[in-house]
């Protein structure tokens, strides 16, 4: 070839060719084809962005500059938002320690890499881990940041990036042993085979249903709204919908769960009609996330500066979480 070009790859990392030329492949932010920041933003009438690179198209406005006052900063949570904040803080000269309650980084982003076609998401988790190591950031795995640790070690600032946890509405029968969360399923804590119902047809429920269907299970999706993955742009959900058709996924949109019964059936209501679906071998819930608030309001009286980012501030998507971590680190 006389020449080749890369579009979205250059949005994710404009310095990609230079890094490749110098053999610094581990430093390249790899486009994962999520379409959230580039085509979806442009199609909606906004300027393009990149989920993985908050500086994209704002290079003259967003710069990492040395901090005038170097601080000792604790980051609670090693998901995409917390890790991004830690990277930028370290680049600015602060001493940074990350507290991660799991044995690995990534948070919900690591979970998001499990469904079909999503494996490239993990490349960003690896990139963040590599940058933290290169910057000398201490990561304390299997260690949850607590008020006692903060009182003992006295950091100047705490960045709370504790993420979110699955929310299950209080419908009757939700606590039975065959009712499990999509997050636990994707993380391999629970196995599910056979005839499976997924309650919730948003992006998490849709990806979970696709994961189950492509592994040979019969899957039924129950979604209260008029359409599944309705809030996602067409260019993001068309492959998902095609996969549902290919794997004969049974979709009940505009359908609300009334009760989960002991015989593993689900009583639902669609309009004025009430009916029973099932029985199912497993029932998976994927109806949204709620912020982890364990540290909310507990540190303000012992630390001068407490900053909340990502899902700990408000559950959202990766684009918002990574940008919040990045921008918060510039303000500290």
Secondary structure, 3 states (H helix, E strand, C coil): CCCCCCCHHHHHCCCHHHHHHCCCHHHCCCCCCCCCCCHHHHHCCCCCCCCCCCCCCCCCCCCCCCCCCCCEEEEECCEHHHHHHHHHHHHCCCEEEEEECCCCCECHHHHHCCCCCCCCHHHHHHHHHHHHHHCCCEEEECCCCCHHHHHHHCCCEEEECCCEEECCCCCECCCCCCEEEHHHHHCCCCCCCCEEEEECCCHHHHHHHHHHHHCCCEEEEECCCCCCCCCCCHHHHHHHHHHHHHCCCEEECCCEEEEECCCCCEEEEECCEEEEECCCCEEEECCCEEECCCCCCCCCCCCCEEEECHHHCCCCCHHHHHHHHHHHHHHC
